Amino acid sequence: MKGMTMNRKGKTSKIVAAVAMSVFMAGPLTSTSALAMGSSNTWTSDGTDLSAVSELVDTGMYDMAIDKIEMMLKDDPDNADLFNYLAYSQRKTGDFESAAQNYERALMINPEHVGALEYQGELFLQTGKAEMARENLARLEQVCGTGCAEYKELAGKIGS
């Protein structure tokens, strides 16, 4: 329990810990950003319940999400959605190197994972690799067309 009350720097308040516990206890809530990260519109991925991870990510509790995902990957090491969530959380904490590795892992497992393609493209933009982001946009167009949310999101980021 003590590990749940601290972030990686050991500075999480009791209020944040209480909110985190309520997130773990809460049922799934619909969230567009969480749904975009997975490869389907469900809260499970190959039998793995992703609702707790989705809620941590949606509430910006990235360090806690990383810890939870790393534990889940021990039981489900070939889950592209988990690697996508892990990479997303790492990217949001500024760990671009780890994020890049884990987006690659997600895409090795599922080369057509639209969430990983979109978010990897965003990582490319953040790290000055605009051409690689455009390549991801082209892959998204092949996988889901120009009308899918992931294509539109990345296209908007590239255009801005």
Residue pairs with C-beta under 8 A, 6 or more apart in sequence:
3 67
4 17
4 20
4 21
4 64
5 12
5 14
5 16
5 17
6 12
7 63
7 64
8 63
12 63
16 61
19 59
19 61
20 56
20 61
20 64
23 52
23 55
23 56
23 59
23 61
24 52
24 55
26 55
27 51
28 43
28 51
28 54
28 55
29 55
29 58
31 54
31 58
32 149
33 57
33 58
34 50
34 54
34 55
34 57
34 58
35 41
36 114
36 115
36 118
36 149
36 150
36 153
37 54
37 57
37 81
37 84
37 85
37 88
37 115
37 119
38 45
38 50
38 54
38 81
38 84
38 115
39 45
39 80
39 81
39 110
39 113
39 114
39 115
43 49
43 50
43 51
43 54
44 50
45 79
45 80
45 81
45 82
46 76
46 79
46 81
48 72
48 75
48 76
48 79
48 81
48 82
50 81
50 82
50 85
52 68
53 65
53 68
53 69
53 72
53 82
53 85
54 85
56 62
56 64
56 65
56 68
57 65
57 85
57 88
57 89
60 92
62 89
62 90
62 92
62 93
63 89
63 93
65 85
65 86
65 89
66 86
66 89
66 90
66 93
69 82
69 85
69 86
69 89
70 86
72 79
72 82
73 79
73 82
73 83
73 86
76 82
78 109
79 109
80 105
80 106
80 107
80 109
80 110
80 113
80 116
81 106
81 113
81 115
83 102
83 103
83 105
83 106
83 109
83 116
84 102
84 103
84 106
84 113
84 115
84 116
84 119
86 102
87 98
87 99
87 100
87 101
87 102
87 103
87 105
87 106
87 116
87 119
87 120
87 123
88 99
88 119
90 96
90 98
90 99
90 102
91 99
91 119
91 122
91 123
91 126
96 123
96 126
96 127
99 123
100 120
100 123
100 127
103 116
103 119
103 120
103 123
104 120
106 113
106 116
107 113
107 116
107 117
107 120
110 116
112 143
114 140
114 143
114 144
114 148
114 150
114 151
115 150
117 136
117 139
117 140
117 143
117 150
117 154
118 136
118 140
118 150
118 151
118 153
118 154
120 136
121 132
121 133
121 136
121 137
121 140
121 154
121 157
121 158
122 133
122 154
122 157
124 130
124 132
124 133
124 136
125 133
125 157
125 158
130 158
133 154
133 157
133 158
134 158
136 154
137 151
137 154
137 155
137 158
140 148
140 150
140 151
140 154
141 151
144 150
144 151
145 151
146 152
146 155
